[in-house]
Amino acid sequence: MKKVIIAAVALLIVAGGSFGAFLVVKNKSDKETEKQVSELADNVLFSFDSDSITEINFDCPDGQYKAVVNDDGDWKLDNREFSLDQTYMDALLTLVSDFTAETNYGEADSSKKSMYGLENPSETITLSDGTNNYKIYVGNISPTNDYYYIMVEGKNKVYTVDSIQGSVLKASRLMIKSKDLIPYKDNEIKQITVKKDGKTVYDLTFDTETSTWSLPDEYSNLPFDQTAVTSMLTTVTRLEAQQLLDEYLEDLSKYGFDKPAAEVTVKGIDGTEKNILVSSKSDENRTYTYALLQDSNQVQTYYLSDLNFVDYTPIDFLPDSVTTANIYSVTGFDLEFDDIDDSFTMNMTDNILEKNGKEIDIENVETSTSFQNFYNALSILIFTEIDIDASPDNSEPFLTAVYHVNDGTDIKIDLVDAGNDKCYVFKDDVYTGGLIDMSRITGKTSVRSFYNSFCTNAGILKTVQSQPSDDE
């Protein structure tokens, strides 16, 4: 019995020792966890609503800059010296408004400040909401280039943030400066003009009353594609430089601006304008070229493909094709071409068609299809060239088509041989300024070939033999 009691006491002692050890270990673990939680909490540098910030001050090695937000939510320098990069400003606010450091290096004594470039930091960023200030001191990058050393006002400790975040904090004049080619939004542009060798290639003007774009009056007889302009401007207004180079350039020949490939003038609805020179030079791989913003003499690099709008001509603002009269909107049409002198009466909705008074069965699929092919080839114009300086004579057109529209009006189209396998296009006896290829009239897929196919399918004996063309 005595042995049992002794064993029981021994067990109690052992158990008590184990429990005591457990308490020691647990207490140590709790303290370590507490310490880790405290350190993590201390690494949270800032947390605020980014929309509350109304002012940002940059103290950079190359200058001091004060940015303020306007009523539209855009950032501007208080002295308006140059436009700011809105994308950069947004990235900075997103980063700092919820800012947590990766590592805490402890109290910032003079030795640490000196070691990490924070003794007399020349780079600071201060954000303000009018009441609270959030100031960041930016030090050196680590030897491995993995992170930056920083401090923040109100905490006398050295922290690190990864190099990507740190690069946002390493502000400079060229970093905060706008990379935009032009400082306007789509709906803020009134006019855009492109010149080459001193001559205007195209000049687009926006009418604020009708909300439409147009070329000069001499192009008014040509169709105009509004979407072509808006599509171009959507691209142009969003172009950002790949790199900012020289500011206040003096030697224009350095980048080829002494003999530019193009001169661009963009006028804003607010009365301002921006002038840009596009260089004829590019890098060795023909990937980049240079643009000079003349108001600041700022040189910027862009992808060659991004600046292709300077190679546009007025024809790029024409629709791909123009239908003279839709097949369902006419009561008929007359055609004179070579020895063709036909008059068609039609109602395609009711499958009614007559040629020179003779009824044609267009419920027959082959006949109907071949007629529609013929009509489309005749009525759809595809302009391939513009020559507004030409003065062609319309006294002897080689093709005339008159469309009788449902509303009682007529549309007359005349084609005049322009040479070089081109045709001048007249509409209602007025030269449009545009030309189409002769292949649309002769050749394998043309008015002539489709007319012959229609006559064959309709059982009409008289056809006009196709003349050989250059592409046959």
ABEGO torsion letter per residue (X at the ends): XAAAAAAAAAAAAAAAAAAAAAAAAAAAAAAAAAAAAAAAAAABABBBBAAABABBBBBBAAEBBBBBBBAAGBBBBAAGABBBBAAAAAAAAAAAABBBBABBAEBBBAAAAAAAGAABBABBBBBBAGABBBBBBBBBBBAAGABBBBBBBGBBBBBBBBAAAAAAABBBAAAABBABABABBAAABABBBBBBGGBBABBBBBBAAAGBBBBBAAAAABBBBAAAAAAAAAAAAABBBABBBBBGBABAAAAGAABBABBBBBBBAAGBBBBBBBBABBBAAGABBBBBBAAAGBBBBBBAAAAAAAABBAAAABBABBBABBAAABAEBBBBBEABBBBBBBBAAAGBBBBGGBBBBAABAAAAAAAAAAAAAAABBBBABBBAABBBBAABBABBBBBBBAAGBBBBBBBBBAEGGBBBBBBGGBBAGBBBBAAAABEABBAAAAAAAAAAAAGBABBBBBBBBAAX
